[in-house]
Amino acid sequence: MTFAEIGVIVLPVFGLVGLGFLASRFGLVGDRVGDGLGDFVNVIGIPLLIFRTVGTAHFPDQSPWPLWFAYFGGVIVAWALGTLIATRVFGRSRTEGVIAGACASFSNTVMVGVPLIVSAYGEAGALPLFMLISVHLPVMMVVGTLMTERAARLDRGAVEPFHLGRVLMRILRNLLTNALVIALAAGALWRMTGLPLSGVPRTVIDQLASAAVPCALFALGIGLKRYGLFGEFRIAAALSVVKLLVMPAFVLVLAHFVFGLTPLWTAVLTVTAGCPSGVNAYLFAVRFDTAHGTASNSIGLSTALAGFTMVLLFNAVVQFG
């Protein structure tokens, strides 16, 4: 894959993000448009894309465990580095440190990962991506919530008992009502029936799923105005370096050299690991009412820079292909 071919993949993706930002910046569309597009993407478009892929694709005999271990090995390293940067370098609290770790490791798999992987590798690349997404959200939400709850208790010197069961039940309710989780389960169930997905239902699903990718990117661009870039620039820049370069480098090494994954699976994991910070890091900040600037600026800055770093990552995975 030449630089020109990489550009053909990366430029349209981040070009749509840029158009969304400019449309918002010059008042052509408001935040409500971005929110509406985001709701469509997360509740209808991407779930239907997941349902179609999981329900109709041919699954390889290869175990998903090496894929998961390779990716989450990179998550552990990035989260630890992000936490250390926030607490040791910038002197932030434990809670802010955990949220900074989430900024450095929680990839925007839906708004950026899906468009990039589908554009670059088609349905063949979407399959390992959705295998990762099937555990990515549950694992990151459970670990992130528990770590942030613990850090918040330590920061305020709380002595009351920690209700683990109550926290886990809240997380479980959120996951069971999440459209992505429902789509994964529905796709698996449809696959078990052995029925074909064809005719009018397939046509409708294809049309809605194909709209998900451009809508996701345009909505992300609109959201950049909200997140901003410069309020907490220094810490956001440090976390963006970890998220966009350090984490995918670790994932690439683990996937290729340690677990011996196929070139396609290695590429999918590496590109996904190099996606900018996802909105869930900001949701942690809102939930615990701290580090709003760190989270929002990390999302904005990493998204703005990802258009450049993705060219490097695609070139790197080509060398290992």
Secondary structure, 3 states (H helix, E strand, C coil): CCHHHHHHHHHHHHHHHHHHHHHHHCCCCCHHHHHHHHHHHHHHHHHHHHHHHHHHCCCCCCCCHHHHHHHHHHHHHHHHHHHHHHHHHCCCCHHHHHHHHHHHHCECHHHHHHHHHHHHHHHHHHHHHHHHHHHHHHHHHHHHHHHHHHHHHHHHCCCCCCCHHHHHHHHHHHHHCCHHHHHHHHHHHHHHHCCCCCHHHHHHHHHHHHHHHHHHHHHHHHHHHHHCCCCCHHHHHHHHHHHHHHHHHHHHHHHHHHCCCCHHHHHHHHHHHCCCECHHHHHHHHHHCCCHHHHHHHHHHHHHHHHHHHHHHHHHHHHCC
